[in-house]
């Protein structure tokens, strides 16, 4: 009888983990194709009027005009959309006839709207290009390219976190930022950004999260302060410094600007983000037999399904949050947030967005497994750990 009950329990939990026998859940909301298309343009090209900050306050247009060559831009993780380049430019790049150490080339790329996440206004006077306005878009941090043309140059991959981007180093180039602040910004490193620094002066940078696979996830932030549109509004107004409204009494934030260039765009932006599916693991990137064994470890010995539940692989949809001490996480970032705890991160495209955990403290999936084996006293065998890693690669 005990064996029978255990077998039945395993079937139920395996189903909850999104296997072929998963129970029926409410269907995701239908997406309006026209709204999705509008959101795509907003995600890629809308600055929400943030030029007033990046140009008028930080004077980044001066920095780009003076010192940001394509070589420098690529070194701090900026990407170039190959589809925006005329064939003549592509041919010249292949022939080595484009000067990647000239700021004039950067301005030419901005005129073509080819720098992912940057929007520049370039004026040509007497044959000389001058960058007069510069702003950023959502795509700066949450898009990359496939490097199909060259390193840092290729077709867009919207929703993929730009793990090469070094936002701290970029902002530290501004002549308007104090030296003590620049010193902090330079410690963040590639693929990390602290969305709270402007409020309390502390520094606990977060890994840039993926913006794909959001459909059906109730709370998008690491600390579950709100859903997709909450985070979009927070970032657009308080981090990108776009012209719009954002209120959160829990954080003591109230920003009102007229006209509001953010709020009217949130429905379309949300629709586009919800349309972005998580990327499938590359063929041959995992051991199928080991992954199948790892699926059982995920449910049984690893106890992962206790929190990574349902088709979203997260108990956040049930309103569950976890104190940092439950999972061995660094508590400092949670302490700076509205709910003082962490959600269970949905497992989506794990193979693509290392490092892991909110602070990037786990470099590989093997590090993730080792962390929980230690913190939760799981006593997994080496074989079980390897199998579990192979399963995680499939998600």
Buried (B, 14 or more C-beta within 10 A) or exposed (E): EEEEEEEEEBEEBBBBBBEEEEEEEEEEEEBBEEBBEBBBBBBBBBBBBBBBBBBEBBBBBBBBBEEBBBBBBBBBBBBBBBEBBEEEBBEBBEEEEBEBEEBEBBBBBBBBBBBBBBBBBBEEEEEEBEBEBBBBBBBBBBBBBEBEBBEBBBEBBBBBBBBBBBBBBBBBBBEEBEEEBBEBBEEBEBBBBBBBBEEEEEBBBBBBBBBBBBBBBBBBBBBBBBBBBBBBBBBBBBBBBBBBBBEBEEBEBEBEBEEBBBBEBBEBBBBBBBBBEBBEBEEEEBBEEBBEBBBBBBBBBBBBBEBBBBBBBBBBBEEBBBEBEEBEBBBEBBEBBBBEBBBBBBBBBBBBBBBBBBBBBBEEBBBBBBBBBEEBEBEBEEEBBBBBBBBBBBB
